[in-house]
Amino acid sequence: MLDSDSKIWLESCFKKNVRFDESMSSHTSLRVGGAADAFVMPEKPEELVELIKWSRQRDIPYIVIGDGTNLLVKDRGIRGIVVVLTKCLKSITKRGMGRDGIIVTALAGARMQALCSFAIKNGLKGMNFAIGIPGTVGGGIMMNAGTVYGSIKGVLDSIKILLPAGHTKIIMRENLNFDYRKLSLKDEVKEVNQGQPVILGACFCLHPSDPQKLKRDAEEILKARKERQPTGLPSAGCFFKNPLSGKTAGELIDLAGLKGKSIGGAETSLKHANFIINRDRASAADILALIELVQETVAKKFNINLEPEVKIVGQ
Ligand SMILES: Cc1cc2nc3c(=O)[nH]c(=O)nc-3n(C[C@H](O)[C@H](O)[C@H](O)COP(=O)(O)OP(=O)(O)OC[C@H]3O[C@@H](n4cnc5c(N)ncnc54)[C@H](O)[C@@H]3O)c2cc1C
């Protein structure tokens, strides 16, 4: 997919920060997936802008990822460029009063857990819903990551995005199109009709509180998560979205008799049936076959279509 000229340009611009034929199993929490043609880690925001503009001009597809904790990459990998922001957009800063709370700015490559810790240390309430959610701020915004305590949508003030043509735009929360585990930025690329907008960072609206109390609450939330969820084996968290009402996806999978079901090295967890775990060197094909079995069985038994929450990408 990448011709030699493109490889030369990437190498000259990114040096040790570009890798070719890079296995995506090293960059996803499910630990599966074939190789990406190129894997690029810009170190400066200007490098990121240049890369996105260049990819678009050359018609080379790109995908921006965070920590790959909500990604299933197929076995034949990703054509084009995978871009990671964790080396260039990492800062978290407190800004002062905003329209209805204290504004904290977090760049897209910062870890969600770093933002949660920053909020606790600074005595700022609002982020504890996200305690224990792995991944980056950018990934969390794109996924509208959340728990029973809340979701990203509830604490955002605005986001800053980079459009494929190379200019940036700030979008206020009232103009953001959030849904369950989803932010749609489709309207932003109508005119260019090519390439994915990149989330560069966001302003979060938080409220003063007691750091000690926030810390205690966070510890309890983390403890409860550990009791409910499988730890120690590769997964992408809950695989399917919960139906809008009635039983959760995990309960439906359990009732369908598929808790602990395995195909190849992939298995629905005995601890939480909506976690698909990579028990023993699973391939993406194993996981996809298990997903299909779960969807077909649940549809047949309960007439409910389970939709994956995890993004499935690649070939
Ligand atoms: C053990 C475990 C527990 C989990 N628990 C939860 C939970 O409680 N709640 C929850 O909501 N999720 C949970 N998840 C899922 C996952 O952690 C979240 O969805 C997380 O927010 C994804 O962040 P990421 O950086 O890993 O994104 P990635 O998986 O890398 O990417 C997710 C999507 O966002 C896009 N994207 C990422 N960054 C950007 C950017 N800067 N600009 C544009 N697009 C971007 C990617 O292209 C992809 O489509 C869990 C996962 C694991 C492994």
The ligand as an SDF file (V2000), in Angstrom:
LIG
                    3D

 53 58  0  0  0  0  0  0  0  0999 V2000
  -10.1190   -3.7870   31.1000 C   0  0  0  0  0  0  0  0  0  0  0  0
  -10.9110   -2.7390   30.3610 C   0  0  0  0  0  0  0  0  0  0  0  0
  -11.9380   -2.0830   31.0070 C   0  0  0  0  0  0  0  0  0  0  0  0
  -12.6900   -1.1090   30.3500 C   0  0  0  0  0  0  0  0  0  0  0  0
  -13.6910   -0.4680   31.0140 N   0  0  0  0  0  0  0  0  0  0  0  0
  -14.4120    0.4910   30.3820 C   0  0  0  0  0  0  0  0  0  0  0  0
  -15.4590    1.1960   31.0760 C   0  0  0  0  0  0  0  0  0  0  0  0
  -15.7020    0.9930   32.2480 O   0  0  0  0  0  0  0  0  0  0  0  0
  -16.1660    2.1180   30.3730 N   0  0  0  0  0  0  0  0  0  0  0  0
  -15.9010    2.4030   29.0600 C   0  0  0  0  0  0  0  0  0  0  0  0
  -16.5690    3.2710   28.4720 O   0  0  0  0  0  0  0  0  0  0  0  0
  -14.9250    1.7550   28.3880 N   0  0  0  0  0  0  0  0  0  0  0  0
  -14.1760    0.8180   29.0080 C   0  0  0  0  0  0  0  0  0  0  0  0
  -13.1890    0.1570   28.3320 N   0  0  0  0  0  0  0  0  0  0  0  0
  -12.9760    0.4350   26.8860 C   0  0  0  0  0  0  0  0  0  0  0  0
  -11.8870    1.5140   26.6100 C   0  0  0  0  0  0  0  0  0  0  0  0
  -10.9510    1.5500   27.6480 O   0  0  0  0  0  0  0  0  0  0  0  0
  -12.4840    2.8870   26.4240 C   0  0  0  0  0  0  0  0  0  0  0  0
  -13.3780    2.9170   25.3310 O   0  0  0  0  0  0  0  0  0  0  0  0
  -11.3840    3.9410   26.1980 C   0  0  0  0  0  0  0  0  0  0  0  0
  -11.9360    5.2220   26.3460 O   0  0  0  0  0  0  0  0  0  0  0  0
  -10.6960    3.8250   24.8370 C   0  0  0  0  0  0  0  0  0  0  0  0
   -9.5470    4.6690   24.8510 O   0  0  0  0  0  0  0  0  0  0  0  0
   -8.2850    4.3550   23.9320 P   0  0  0  0  0  0  0  0  0  0  0  0
   -7.3420    5.4800   24.0620 O   0  0  0  0  0  0  0  0  0  0  0  0
   -7.7430    3.0250   24.2490 O   0  0  0  0  0  0  0  0  0  0  0  0
   -8.9740    4.3750   22.4980 O   0  0  0  0  0  0  0  0  0  0  0  0
   -8.6920    3.3830   21.2850 P   0  0  0  0  0  0  0  0  0  0  0  0
   -9.1840    2.0210   21.6270 O   0  0  0  0  0  0  0  0  0  0  0  0
   -7.2930    3.5040   20.8460 O   0  0  0  0  0  0  0  0  0  0  0  0
   -9.6400    4.0160   20.1800 O   0  0  0  0  0  0  0  0  0  0  0  0
  -11.0460    3.9610   20.2830 C   0  0  0  0  0  0  0  0  0  0  0  0
  -11.6650    4.7210   19.1060 C   0  0  0  0  0  0  0  0  0  0  0  0
  -11.3870    6.1040   19.2120 O   0  0  0  0  0  0  0  0  0  0  0  0
  -10.6760    6.5920   18.0750 C   0  0  0  0  0  0  0  0  0  0  0  0
   -9.7100    7.5640   18.5740 N   0  0  0  0  0  0  0  0  0  0  0  0
   -8.8240    7.4010   19.5970 C   0  0  0  0  0  0  0  0  0  0  0  0
   -8.1510    8.5390   19.8200 N   0  0  0  0  0  0  0  0  0  0  0  0
   -8.6040    9.4250   18.9260 C   0  0  0  0  0  0  0  0  0  0  0  0
   -8.2950   10.8040   18.6390 C   0  0  0  0  0  0  0  0  0  0  0  0
   -7.3840   11.4910   19.3470 N   0  0  0  0  0  0  0  0  0  0  0  0
   -8.9610   11.4160   17.6360 N   0  0  0  0  0  0  0  0  0  0  0  0
   -9.8960   10.7470   16.9130 C   0  0  0  0  0  0  0  0  0  0  0  0
  -10.2350    9.4690   17.1360 N   0  0  0  0  0  0  0  0  0  0  0  0
   -9.5960    8.8200   18.1170 C   0  0  0  0  0  0  0  0  0  0  0  0
  -10.0350    5.3590   17.4580 C   0  0  0  0  0  0  0  0  0  0  0  0
   -9.8130    5.5180   16.0620 O   0  0  0  0  0  0  0  0  0  0  0  0
  -11.1010    4.3000   17.7440 C   0  0  0  0  0  0  0  0  0  0  0  0
  -12.1410    4.3720   16.8050 O   0  0  0  0  0  0  0  0  0  0  0  0
  -12.4090   -0.8100   28.9870 C   0  0  0  0  0  0  0  0  0  0  0  0
  -11.3590   -1.4830   28.3270 C   0  0  0  0  0  0  0  0  0  0  0  0
  -10.6060   -2.4250   29.0180 C   0  0  0  0  0  0  0  0  0  0  0  0
   -9.4790   -3.1160   28.3000 C   0  0  0  0  0  0  0  0  0  0  0  0
  1  2  1  0
  2  3  1  0
  2 52  2  0
  3  4  2  0
  4  5  1  0
  4 50  1  0
  5  6  2  0
  6  7  1  0
  6 13  1  0
  7  8  2  0
  7  9  1  0
  9 10  1  0
 10 11  2  0
 10 12  1  0
 12 13  2  0
 13 14  1  0
 14 15  1  0
 14 50  1  0
 15 16  1  0
 16 17  1  0
 16 18  1  0
 18 19  1  0
 18 20  1  0
 20 21  1  0
 20 22  1  0
 22 23  1  0
 23 24  1  0
 24 25  2  0
 24 26  1  0
 24 27  1  0
 27 28  1  0
 28 29  2  0
 28 30  1  0
 28 31  1  0
 31 32  1  0
 32 33  1  0
 33 34  1  0
 33 48  1  0
 34 35  1  0
 35 36  1  0
 35 46  1  0
 36 37  1  0
 36 45  1  0
 37 38  2  0
 38 39  1  0
 39 40  1  0
 39 45  2  0
 40 41  1  0
 40 42  2  0
 42 43  1  0
 43 44  2  0
 44 45  1  0
 46 47  1  0
 46 48  1  0
 48 49  1  0
 50 51  2  0
 51 52  1  0
 52 53  1  0
M  END
$$$$
